[in-house]
Amino acid sequence: MTAIYARNPAAVSVRPARPDDVEAIRAIRNHAIEHSTALWTRTPQTAAQGVAWLAAHLERGSAFVAEAGGEVAGFAVYGPWRELDGYRHTVENSVYVREDRHGLGIGSALLTALIAAAREAGHHVMIAGIEAGNTPSIRLHERFGFQHAGTLPEVGTKFGRWLDLTLMRLPLS
Ligand SMILES: CC(C)(COP(=O)(O)OP(=O)(O)OC[C@H]1O[C@@H](n2cnc3c(N)ncnc32)[C@H](O)[C@@H]1OP(=O)(O)O)[C@@H](O)C(=O)NCCC(=O)NCCS
């Protein structure tokens, strides 16, 4: 387990996810689906989908959770950016922190661990696809050296409006 300093007084630990984290992760993910434009769907993940989704990440060692006060306060994963094999050295990330724990350094702690793991696994580039109005996420990724690679206007929709997708890119090797 990697102990990482966070800005709140209590220590935050980031560790590889385990199968029994699935419900805590699913709750954070489904909260974002219901209330935000971080995930471009309004369909919550079912329990069975959550298990299958996490299992794929556990198999490749690409899921991490942050624990604070004995609870899962956030998670981060990476997976293939696109499916065709020519894209195999590029991964896409996702970072989610429980809403009541935002701004405490937990997202930074998770991204630190995730980038290190992707480098260790030999990947070449990490992509973040972020809703263009999601300033906290864009700032977070900028702080880690992700560079803006362009914004695609109106490629998504949620809550009755068009969404623009900002792509950010971090070289890993
Ligand atoms: C984006 C998110 C993961 C950031 O996690 P966090 O734990 O709150 O972030 P941290 O406390 O580590 O802050 C890291 C940096 O993010 C940026 N940031 C965080 N919250 C911010 C806010 N409300 N406004 C502007 N920038 C913000 C800042 O640059 C901050 O560094 P700084 O305080 O030194 O300037 C979190 O807000 C979140 O889970 N949001 C909802 C889900 C989501 O949008 N995920 C990303 C999908 S692409």
The ligand as an ORCA input file, in Angstrom:
! r2SCAN-3c Opt
* xyz 0 1
  C     -11.734     16.190    -10.964
  C     -11.562     15.543     -9.590
  C     -11.152     14.081     -9.787
  C     -10.426     16.266     -8.841
  O     -10.191     15.556     -7.636
  P      -9.852     16.340     -6.286
  O      -9.464     15.359     -5.256
  O     -10.981     17.252     -5.974
  O      -8.587     17.194     -6.777
  P      -7.348     17.665     -5.906
  O      -7.821     18.117     -4.563
  O      -6.263     16.654     -5.972
  O      -6.916     18.953     -6.710
  C      -5.962     18.847     -7.739
  C      -6.065     20.026     -8.664
  O      -7.288     19.973     -9.370
  C      -7.725     21.297     -9.625
  N      -9.023     21.494     -8.967
  C      -9.615     20.690     -8.058
  N     -10.814     21.182     -7.734
  C     -10.973     22.320     -8.437
  C     -12.022     23.277     -8.570
  N     -13.159     23.164     -7.881
  N     -11.839     24.301     -9.421
  C     -10.696     24.427    -10.138
  N      -9.673     23.547    -10.069
  C      -9.822     22.514     -9.235
  C      -6.694     22.231     -9.058
  O      -5.704     22.517    -10.036
  C      -6.095     21.382     -7.988
  O      -4.799     21.733     -7.648
  P      -4.519     23.042     -6.747
  O      -5.533     23.033     -5.643
  O      -3.134     22.853     -6.294
  O      -4.704     24.181     -7.692
  C     -12.848     15.678     -8.724
  O     -13.257     17.016     -8.745
  C     -13.981     14.801     -9.199
  O     -14.057     13.631     -8.837
  N     -14.907     15.378     -9.987
  C     -16.103     14.670    -10.433
  C     -15.769     13.562    -11.408
  C     -14.942     14.053    -12.551
  O     -15.239     15.084    -13.136
  N     -13.916     13.268    -12.881
  C     -13.062     13.548    -14.028
  C     -13.747     13.067    -15.264
  S     -12.780     13.534    -16.687
*
